[in-house]
Amino acid sequence: MRLLHLAFLFALGGLPPAFAQSAATPPAPDVADLPAVVVSGVQPGPGLWKVSKGDHVMWVLGTLSPLPRDMQWQSRDVDQVIGASQQVLLAPSVQLKADVGFLGKLFLLPSAYGARKNADGETLQQVLPPPVYARWQTLKQKYIGDDRGIERWRPLFASQELYKKALKANGLSRSGGIKANIDALAKRHGVPELSTDYHVLIEHPRAAIKAFKQAAPRDTTCFIRTLDSVEHDMPAMTARANAWATGDLQALRELPDSDRHDACVAAVAGAGFAQALGLDDVPAKQRATWLAAARKALAGNAQTFALLPMDELLKPDGYLATLQAEGYQVDAPE
């Protein structure tokens, strides 16, 4: 079940779906080796947002992906805030549970593994438009090398492997170790962490795997956008990662974010199988889960520390904008 689990989390575990780019997007120019210097060493990260009502306050750290791989994040402000807090509110995410026993999971493993591959043993060359496959070949050689096995993977999984390798080659990391550092600080100060996961029960996992396989043609949209991102967005992603590390919020507001994630979310979640399995509108339910936890924390704790994706802090209709509309005072860091 792990592959199916990861695919669902990738599709539904982040921001609400956006309209994906068409698979007919014109081929991008050849890959350009643009120099980008990634910051390293000890970095403070961004300032904290303040949400308050009366004498109760919640301090919020915006997270970002990717981040500099060799950065050592160290924030005295976060350390002090967590030490004075009664609770750490974790970032919103989705947890999927399959309604099967131990034997059922064993029987499902071959099917889950098969979900990673194209139907009927087809290769990427057979399922992708020729111009798209030519771009893939160039980027694969650059970042992955001579891996023949990946040629039989579905575009969705192949593109994620390419993206992971490209981040590493460009000195970036998906997480930057931020969550691990927060966990360590909470443990050191004896402050309990509260999960804000939205739990989804997959009652019929066999049907889920079958439906996921049948959604394969839509993978191409995500694949193309990932190629675009790897070819052209790395300098901007590096700049955003550096801006987060150095606490430059103005740069984060001005630098464009890649829409690769939203395109892939829309491609998978909009394929039809998500609705059939009751997984539609998960981002809205995920949002409601976090907001409910935040309201409860603000009512019951004198001080709370919380995590949210940076985009949710910067965009006008993000999570904190909802709290502000409800009468909470929201102050951005200076």
Secondary structure, DSSP 8 states (H G I E B T S, - for coil): -HHHHHHHHHHHSSS-------TT----------------EEE-----EEEEETTEEEEEEEE-SSEETTEEE--HHHHHHHHT-SEEE----EEEEE---HHHHHHHHHHHHHTTB-GGG--HHHHS-HHHHHHHHHHHHHHT-S-SGGGGB-HHHHHHHHHHHHHHHTTEESSTTHHHHHHHHHHHHT--EE---EEEEES-HHHHHHHHHHTGGGHHHHHHHHHHIIIIIHHHHHHHHHHHHHT-HHHHHHS----HHHHHHHHHHTTSHHHHTT-TTHHHHHHHHHHHHHHHHHHH-SEEEEEEEHHHHHSTTSHHHHHHHTT-EEE---
